Amino acid sequence: MAYRVLIAQFMHETNTFSKLHTTLEDYRKRWLIEGEAMVPRFTGTRNEVGGYIDGVKKYGWEPVWAGAANATPSGKLTKECWETIRDMIVDAAKKAGKLDAVCLSLHGAAVTETEDDAEGALLEALRGIVGPDIPMVATLDLHANATTKMARHANALVSYRTYPHIDGYERAAQAAALVQEALEGRKKPRCLLVQPAMLEGADHGRTTQPGLMRDLLAKADAFEKEPGINVVSVQAGFTWADIPYTGPSVAVSHEPAAEARAKAVAAAMLDEIWKRRDESSSDYRPISDAITAARAGVGKKGPLVVADGTDNPGGGGYNDTTRVLQALIDANVENVAFGTIMDPGTVQQAIKAGVGAEIDVVLGGHTDPSMGGPVKARAIVKMLSDGEFKNDGPMNAGVETSMGPTAVLRIGGIDVVTISNRIQTIDLQVFLSQGIDPRTKSVLVVKSVQHFRAAYAPIAREVILVDSGGICSPDISRLNFTKLRRPIWPFDGINDPYAGQRA
């Protein structure tokens, strides 16, 4: 008889400092899919749900499809939003009857109006339904603010090992394989989690160059080869969340007889994170450096890619700050493609005017003008579309993306992809789908901090990451934490990663 396995996804990276609450409509703009409808949407894709779908086929499971929910990062989920998604998954488990296992795709940094640890609450609710002995695993984002509650109710937390996150499919395959071993009685995984007294660490998880995170993952690979150690996951944490659990952590899935060794493995990983806590490969630069590089690159092969990292929608950025755009206009930089500015009102203005029309725009800067007010300019409507495309990858290859109604506006020598739904620029299709070949541009601006590198670094002559003063600023002194556990590095003078945790 086939094993009956419940499969569900609940994803959100919550920036609690954002003024934008996350609603069900925000989920619908990316995806909010109930039941078996998730299968055609993700079959053949390279994300976690695609990995679980292939796991069902590989192991001959009888799947119970609960649903899939994913929204662009922003502020706290409303109570209605959280309870609707939670109940979609929990009710599917209740109605399923006998279940043999649960496979989840979670983020690990979701915060709601009522839950600081939403994933922990979801896992706890599911555990209450399926009982203590059913294997339950969850994939996590590398930037999860993982908690002991998550580890207590899951048999394994399997986190991404790449940033940009191009291994969601592989992590789901790893999680599914562990579940199959547990179902066959060959393993009895348990999970533990340790979290140091650190707000930031592990170089924010960056893996595009040699350094701390790659070294940590090499250690994790070696530990996973040991008998009794199933999975060693490093979560770099998501800094922009005012909750008690913010920061890096290590999760180890282990066999019961290897509990002492698992604790030693977790401690060794934590000690490495602490010892190298000052290491950072981040290189934020002022906007003026990007303008200088743009002027110097005229006629050179390949685009200069300017990443507006502090207005990164993938971290909760508003996607409408304008300081980089205004600087390019003021400097008369030519042959630029800007991806993107979120301004539904201006898109509707362009739609009414039609392709080829000239319009006076008040573009962007509406959410928080202190981060760059609206750009007032004369623009030509170059293209109109529904903003729909499928990602080419490497990240989320095959996954459908919706920018909502979209207009390409020409302002001077700049083509501005103006959108209605907030998205992070991670795929070349942001431009290609709008009739713009990014390879032919002298300058590309992307609203992203790191994920863009998977698709854009291969075509770039140079990449510059700028701090435009957006909500995702790396300057944590700008953030007002009220719930964070204390003492904690770097705010407090401590010399022990376990500060405040010892008896």
C-alpha positions as CSV (number, residue, x, y, z in Angstrom):
1,M,0.0,0.0,0.0
2,A,1.3,3.5,-0.9
3,Y,2.3,5.8,1.8
4,R,0.0,8.8,2.2
5,V,2.0,12.0,2.4
6,L,0.6,15.5,2.9
7,I,2.4,18.2,0.9
8,A,2.0,22.0,1.5
9,Q,3.8,25.3,1.1
10,F,3.6,28.4,3.2
11,M,6.2,31.1,2.4
12,H,6.8,34.6,3.7
13,E,9.8,36.6,4.7
14,T,8.4,39.3,7.0
15,N,10.0,42.7,7.4
16,T,8.3,43.9,10.5
17,F,9.6,47.4,10.0
18,S,7.5,47.7,6.8
19,K,4.4,49.8,6.9
20,L,2.8,47.5,4.4
21,H,0.7,44.7,6.0
22,T,0.5,41.4,4.0
23,T,-3.0,40.4,2.9
24,L,-4.6,37.5,1.1
25,E,-4.5,39.7,-2.0
26,D,-0.8,40.0,-1.8
27,Y,-0.6,36.2,-1.8
28,R,-2.9,36.0,-4.8
29,K,-0.6,38.3,-6.7
30,R,2.2,35.7,-6.4
31,W,0.2,32.5,-5.7
32,L,-2.4,31.2,-3.3
33,I,-3.4,27.7,-4.5
34,E,-5.6,25.3,-2.7
35,G,-5.4,21.5,-3.0
36,E,-4.5,19.6,-6.1
37,A,-4.4,22.7,-8.3
38,M,-0.8,23.2,-7.1
39,V,0.3,20.2,-9.2
40,P,-0.1,21.6,-12.7
41,R,1.3,24.9,-11.5
42,F,4.6,23.5,-10.3
43,T,5.2,20.3,-12.3
44,G,8.5,20.6,-14.0
45,T,9.6,23.7,-12.0
46,R,12.9,24.0,-10.1
47,N,11.4,25.1,-6.7
48,E,10.6,23.1,-3.6
49,V,7.0,22.2,-4.7
50,G,8.4,20.9,-8.0
51,G,10.9,18.8,-6.0
52,Y,8.1,17.3,-3.9
53,I,6.0,16.5,-6.9
54,D,8.9,14.5,-8.4
55,G,9.4,12.9,-5.0
56,V,5.8,11.6,-5.1
57,K,6.4,10.0,-8.5
58,K,9.8,8.6,-7.4
59,Y,8.6,6.9,-4.2
60,G,5.1,6.1,-5.3
61,W,3.4,8.0,-2.5
62,E,-0.3,8.7,-2.4
63,P,-0.2,12.5,-2.1
64,V,-2.6,14.7,-0.1
65,W,-2.2,18.2,-1.7
66,A,-3.0,20.8,0.9
67,G,-2.1,23.9,-1.0
68,A,0.7,26.4,-1.8
69,A,1.0,30.0,-0.6
70,N,3.8,32.5,-1.4
71,A,3.9,36.3,-1.3
72,T,6.5,38.9,-1.9
73,P,8.1,39.9,1.4
74,S,6.5,42.8,3.2
75,G,5.1,43.6,6.6
76,K,3.2,41.4,9.1
77,L,0.5,39.1,7.8
78,T,-2.9,40.2,8.8
79,K,-4.8,37.9,11.2
80,E,-7.2,37.0,8.4
81,C,-4.4,36.2,6.0
82,W,-2.5,34.0,8.4
83,E,-5.5,32.1,9.7
84,T,-6.8,31.5,6.1
85,I,-3.5,30.0,5.0
86,R,-2.9,28.1,8.2
87,D,-6.4,26.6,8.1
88,M,-6.1,25.6,4.5
89,I,-3.2,23.4,5.4
90,V,-4.4,22.2,8.8
91,D,-7.9,21.4,7.6
92,A,-6.4,19.4,4.7
93,A,-4.6,17.3,7.4
94,K,-7.7,16.9,9.4
95,K,-9.8,15.8,6.4
96,A,-7.1,13.4,5.1
97,G,-7.6,10.8,7.7
98,K,-4.6,8.5,8.2
99,L,-1.4,10.2,7.1
100,D,2.0,8.5,7.0
101,A,4.2,11.7,6.6
102,V,4.1,15.4,6.0
103,C,6.4,17.4,3.6
104,L,6.4,21.2,3.9
105,S,7.9,24.0,2.0
106,L,8.3,26.9,4.5
107,H,10.3,30.0,4.7
108,G,11.1,30.3,8.4
109,A,10.8,34.0,8.8
110,A,7.0,34.6,8.7
111,V,5.5,37.0,11.3
112,T,1.8,37.7,11.7
113,E,-0.3,40.2,13.7
114,T,-0.7,37.4,16.2
115,E,2.3,35.0,15.8
116,D,6.0,35.9,16.0
117,D,6.8,32.3,15.0
118,A,4.2,31.5,12.4
119,E,6.0,28.4,11.1
120,G,6.5,27.1,14.6
121,A,2.8,27.5,15.2
122,L,1.9,25.7,12.0
123,L,4.2,22.8,12.7
124,E,2.8,22.6,16.2
125,A,-0.8,22.5,14.9
126,L,0.0,19.8,12.4
127,R,1.9,17.7,15.0
128,G,-1.2,17.9,17.1
129,I,-3.2,16.3,14.3
130,V,-0.8,13.6,13.0
131,G,0.6,12.6,16.4
132,P,4.2,12.3,17.7
133,D,5.5,9.5,15.5
134,I,4.7,10.6,11.9
135,P,7.7,11.9,10.0
136,M,7.3,15.6,9.3
137,V,10.0,17.6,7.4
138,A,10.2,21.2,6.2
139,T,12.5,22.9,3.8
140,L,13.5,26.4,4.9
141,D,14.9,29.5,3.3
142,L,18.5,30.1,4.1
143,H,17.3,33.4,5.8
144,A,15.0,31.7,8.2
145,N,14.8,33.0,11.7
146,A,14.4,29.4,12.8
147,T,13.2,28.5,16.3
148,T,13.3,25.7,18.8
149,K,9.6,25.2,18.4
150,M,10.1,24.5,14.7
151,A,12.8,21.9,15.5
152,R,10.7,20.4,18.3
153,H,7.8,19.6,16.0
154,A,9.8,18.7,12.8
155,N,12.0,15.7,12.2
156,A,14.3,17.7,10.0
157,L,14.7,21.4,8.8
158,V,16.4,21.3,5.4
159,S,17.6,24.8,4.4
160,Y,18.8,26.2,1.1
161,R,22.5,26.0,0.6
162,T,22.8,28.7,-2.0
163,Y,22.3,32.4,-2.1
164,P,21.0,33.3,-4.7
165,H,18.6,30.4,-3.8
166,I,18.9,28.1,-6.8
167,D,18.6,24.8,-4.9
168,G,15.0,24.7,-3.7
169,Y,14.3,21.7,-5.8
170,E,17.4,19.8,-4.5
171,R,16.5,20.6,-0.8
172,A,13.0,19.2,-1.3
173,A,14.5,16.1,-2.9
174,Q,16.8,15.7,0.1
175,A,13.8,16.1,2.5
176,A,11.7,13.7,0.6
177,A,14.5,11.1,0.6
178,L,14.8,11.3,4.3
179,V,11.0,10.9,4.7
180,Q,11.2,7.8,2.6
181,E,13.9,6.3,4.7
182,A,11.9,7.1,7.8
183,L,8.8,5.5,6.3
184,E,10.7,2.3,5.5
185,G,11.9,2.2,9.1
186,R,15.6,2.7,8.2
187,K,15.8,6.0,10.0
188,K,14.1,7.7,13.0
189,P,15.2,11.3,12.6
190,R,14.9,13.9,15.3
191,C,15.8,17.6,15.1
192,L,17.6,20.0,17.4
193,L,18.4,23.7,16.9
194,V,20.9,26.1,18.5
195,Q,20.9,29.8,18.1
196,P,23.7,32.1,19.3
197,A,23.3,35.5,20.9
198,M,23.8,37.2,17.5
199,L,21.5,39.4,15.5
200,E,23.6,39.0,12.3
201,G,26.1,36.3,11.2
202,A,27.3,33.8,8.6
203,D,27.9,36.7,6.2
204,H,24.1,36.8,5.7
205,G,24.5,33.5,3.8
206,R,26.4,34.7,0.8
207,T,27.7,31.9,-1.3
208,T,28.7,33.6,-4.6
209,Q,32.3,33.9,-3.5
210,P,34.7,32.0,-1.1
211,G,34.2,32.9,2.5
212,L,32.5,32.1,5.7
213,M,29.2,30.6,4.4
214,R,30.9,28.3,1.9
215,D,33.2,27.2,4.7
216,L,30.3,26.5,7.0
217,L,28.5,24.5,4.3
218,A,31.7,22.4,3.6
219,K,31.7,21.5,7.4
220,A,28.0,20.7,7.1
221,D,28.7,18.4,4.2
222,A,31.4,16.6,6.1
223,F,29.2,16.2,9.2
224,E,26.4,14.7,7.2
225,K,28.6,11.9,6.1
226,E,28.9,10.7,9.7
227,P,26.7,7.9,11.0
228,G,23.5,9.1,12.7
229,I,23.8,12.7,11.3
230,N,21.1,13.2,8.6
231,V,21.0,16.9,7.8
232,V,23.0,19.9,9.0
233,S,21.4,23.2,8.1
234,V,22.8,26.7,8.5
235,Q,20.2,29.5,8.7
236,A,21.8,33.0,8.3
237,G,18.6,34.6,9.7
238,F,16.6,37.6,8.4
239,T,17.7,40.8,10.2
240,W,14.8,43.0,9.5
241,A,12.4,41.3,11.9
242,D,11.7,42.6,15.4
243,I,11.0,39.3,17.1
244,P,12.8,37.3,19.8
245,Y,14.2,34.8,17.4
246,T,15.9,37.0,14.8
247,G,19.4,35.8,13.8
248,P,21.5,32.9,12.6
249,S,21.0,29.3,13.8
250,V,22.1,25.7,13.2
251,A,19.6,22.8,12.9
252,V,20.8,19.2,13.0
253,S,18.6,16.2,12.1
254,H,19.9,13.1,13.8
255,E,19.2,9.6,14.8
256,P,18.3,9.0,18.5
257,A,21.6,7.3,19.3
258,A,23.5,10.2,17.8
259,E,22.0,13.0,20.0
260,A,25.2,13.8,21.8
261,R,27.1,13.9,18.6
262,A,24.4,16.1,17.0
263,K,24.8,18.6,19.9
264,A,28.6,18.6,19.4
265,V,28.1,19.2,15.6
266,A,25.7,22.1,16.3
267,A,28.1,23.6,18.8
268,A,31.1,23.4,16.4
269,M,29.1,25.1,13.7
270,L,27.9,27.8,16.1
271,D,31.4,28.4,17.4
272,E,32.7,29.0,13.8
273,I,29.9,31.5,13.2
274,W,30.7,33.3,16.4
275,K,34.5,33.2,15.9
276,R,34.1,34.8,12.4
277,R,31.2,37.1,13.3
278,D,33.0,40.2,11.9
279,E,33.5,38.7,8.4
280,S,31.3,40.3,5.7
281,S,31.6,40.3,1.9
282,S,28.9,43.0,1.6
283,D,30.1,46.0,-0.4
284,Y,27.4,48.7,-0.4
285,R,28.5,51.8,-2.2
286,P,27.0,55.3,-2.6
287,I,24.9,56.0,-5.6
288,S,27.5,58.5,-6.9
289,D,29.9,55.5,-7.5
290,A,27.3,53.9,-9.8
291,I,26.9,57.1,-11.7
292,T,30.7,57.4,-12.1
293,A,30.9,53.8,-13.3
294,A,28.1,54.4,-15.7
295,R,29.8,57.4,-17.3
296,A,33.1,55.6,-17.5
297,G,31.5,52.5,-19.2
298,V,30.1,54.2,-22.3
299,G,30.9,52.0,-25.3
300,K,32.2,49.1,-23.2
301,K,30.8,45.6,-23.8
302,G,28.1,44.3,-21.5
303,P,25.9,46.2,-19.0
304,L,26.9,47.7,-15.7
305,V,24.4,46.2,-13.3
306,V,23.4,48.5,-10.4
307,A,21.7,46.7,-7.6
308,D,19.4,48.9,-5.5
309,G,19.9,46.6,-2.5
310,T,18.2,48.7,0.1
311,D,14.9,48.8,-1.8
312,N,15.0,45.0,-2.4
313,P,11.4,43.8,-2.6
314,G,12.8,40.3,-1.7
315,G,13.5,41.7,1.8
316,G,10.4,43.8,2.1
317,G,11.5,46.9,0.2
318,Y,8.8,49.1,-1.1
319,N,9.9,48.7,-4.8
320,D,9.2,52.4,-5.4
321,T,12.1,54.4,-4.0
322,T,13.5,56.7,-6.6
323,R,17.0,58.0,-5.6
324,V,18.8,55.8,-8.1
325,L,16.4,56.7,-10.9
326,Q,16.6,60.4,-10.2
327,A,20.4,60.3,-10.1
328,L,20.5,58.6,-13.5
329,I,18.1,61.2,-15.0
330,D,20.1,64.1,-13.5
331,A,23.4,62.7,-14.9
332,N,21.8,62.2,-18.3
333,V,23.0,58.6,-18.5
334,E,21.8,56.9,-21.7
335,N,20.9,53.4,-22.8
336,V,19.6,52.3,-19.3
337,A,16.9,49.8,-18.4
338,F,15.5,50.1,-14.9
339,G,13.8,47.2,-13.4
340,T,11.5,48.0,-11.6
341,I,9.3,50.8,-10.2
342,M,6.0,49.8,-8.6
343,D,3.4,52.4,-9.4
344,P,0.0,51.1,-10.3
345,G,-1.4,54.6,-10.8
346,T,1.1,55.6,-13.3
347,V,0.7,52.3,-15.1
348,Q,-3.1,53.0,-15.5
349,Q,-2.2,56.5,-16.7
350,A,0.0,54.9,-19.4
351,I,-2.7,52.4,-20.4
352,K,-5.2,55.2,-20.9
353,A,-2.8,57.2,-23.0
354,G,-1.7,54.2,-25.1
355,V,1.6,53.2,-26.7
356,G,3.5,56.0,-28.3
357,A,1.9,58.7,-26.1
358,E,3.8,61.3,-24.2
359,I,2.7,61.8,-20.6
360,D,3.7,63.8,-17.6
361,V,4.4,61.3,-14.8
362,V,4.8,61.6,-11.0
363,L,6.6,58.2,-10.7
364,G,7.3,56.2,-7.6
365,G,8.2,57.5,-4.2
366,H,4.6,57.2,-2.9
367,T,5.0,54.7,-0.1
368,D,7.6,56.6,1.9
369,P,8.8,59.8,0.2
370,S,11.6,60.1,2.8
371,M,13.4,57.4,0.9
372,G,13.1,59.3,-2.4
373,G,10.1,61.3,-3.5
374,P,8.3,60.9,-6.8
375,V,10.1,61.6,-10.1
376,K,8.4,64.3,-12.1
377,A,9.2,63.8,-15.8
378,R,8.0,63.7,-19.3
379,A,7.7,60.0,-20.5
380,I,7.0,58.2,-23.7
381,V,4.9,55.0,-23.3
382,K,7.0,52.4,-25.1
383,M,5.1,49.2,-24.3
384,L,2.1,47.9,-22.4
385,S,1.6,44.4,-21.2
386,D,-0.1,42.2,-18.6
387,G,3.3,41.7,-16.9
388,E,3.1,37.9,-16.9
389,F,6.1,35.6,-17.6
390,K,7.8,32.4,-16.7
391,N,11.3,32.5,-15.1
392,D,14.1,31.3,-17.2
393,G,16.2,30.7,-14.1
394,P,18.6,29.6,-12.7
395,M,16.4,30.7,-9.7
396,N,12.8,29.4,-9.8
397,A,13.2,28.2,-13.3
398,G,9.8,27.6,-14.9
399,V,7.8,29.4,-12.1
400,E,5.2,31.9,-13.3
401,T,5.6,35.5,-12.2
402,S,3.2,38.3,-12.4
403,M,4.2,42.0,-12.3
404,G,0.6,42.9,-12.9
405,P,-0.3,45.5,-15.5
406,T,3.0,46.9,-16.7
407,A,4.2,49.8,-18.8
408,V,7.7,50.5,-20.1
409,L,8.2,54.3,-19.9
410,R,11.1,56.0,-21.7
411,I,12.4,58.9,-19.6
412,G,15.4,60.5,-21.4
413,G,17.6,57.6,-22.2
414,I,16.1,55.3,-19.5
415,D,13.5,52.6,-20.1
416,V,11.6,52.2,-16.8
417,V,9.7,48.9,-16.3
418,T,6.8,50.2,-14.3
419,I,4.7,47.6,-12.6
420,S,1.6,47.0,-10.4
421,N,2.8,44.1,-8.2
422,R,5.9,44.3,-6.1
423,I,8.5,41.8,-7.3
424,Q,12.3,41.3,-6.8
425,T,14.3,41.4,-10.1
426,I,15.8,38.0,-10.2
427,D,15.2,36.9,-13.8
428,L,16.2,38.3,-17.2
429,Q,12.5,38.0,-18.2
430,V,11.7,41.1,-16.2
431,F,13.2,42.9,-19.2
432,L,12.9,40.3,-22.0
433,S,9.2,39.9,-21.5
434,Q,8.8,43.7,-22.0
435,G,10.7,43.9,-25.3
436,I,14.0,44.9,-23.7
437,D,17.2,42.9,-24.3
438,P,19.2,43.5,-21.2
439,R,22.5,42.4,-22.8
440,T,22.3,45.4,-25.2
441,K,22.0,48.0,-22.4
442,S,24.9,50.1,-21.0
443,V,23.3,50.1,-17.6
444,L,20.8,47.8,-15.9
445,V,19.2,48.8,-12.5
446,V,17.7,45.9,-10.5
447,K,15.7,46.0,-7.3
448,S,17.6,43.2,-5.5
449,V,20.4,42.6,-3.2
450,Q,21.8,39.2,-4.1
451,H,19.4,37.0,-6.0
452,F,19.8,38.9,-9.2
453,R,23.4,37.6,-9.4
454,A,22.3,34.2,-10.6
455,A,20.9,35.6,-13.9
456,Y,22.6,39.0,-14.2
457,A,26.2,38.4,-13.1
458,P,26.9,36.3,-16.2
459,I,26.0,39.1,-18.6
460,A,27.5,42.0,-16.5
461,R,30.7,43.8,-17.2
462,E,30.6,45.0,-13.6
463,V,28.2,44.8,-10.6
464,I,27.7,47.6,-8.1
465,L,25.6,47.3,-5.0
466,V,24.3,50.6,-3.8
467,D,22.6,51.9,-0.6
468,S,19.8,54.2,-1.6
469,G,18.5,54.6,2.0
470,G,15.7,52.1,1.6
471,I,14.0,50.1,4.3
472,C,16.4,47.2,3.8
473,S,19.5,49.2,4.8
474,P,22.4,47.2,6.2
475,D,22.8,49.9,8.9
476,I,21.0,48.1,11.7
477,S,21.4,51.1,14.0
478,R,18.4,52.6,12.0
479,L,16.2,49.8,13.3
480,N,14.2,50.1,16.5
481,F,14.1,46.6,18.1
482,T,11.8,46.1,21.0
483,K,11.3,42.3,21.2
484,L,14.8,41.1,20.4
485,R,16.3,38.8,23.0
486,R,19.1,40.4,25.0
487,P,22.0,40.5,25.4
488,I,22.9,40.1,21.8
489,W,25.8,40.9,19.5
490,P,26.5,43.5,18.1
491,F,24.4,45.7,20.3
492,D,25.7,44.4,23.6
493,G,29.2,43.9,24.9
494,I,29.3,40.1,25.1
495,N,32.1,37.6,24.5
496,D,30.1,34.4,24.6
497,P,27.8,33.1,21.8
498,Y,25.6,31.5,24.5
499,A,25.2,34.8,26.5
500,G,21.9,34.9,28.3
501,Q,21.2,31.2,27.6
502,R,23.3,29.5,30.4
503,A,21.7,28.5,33.6
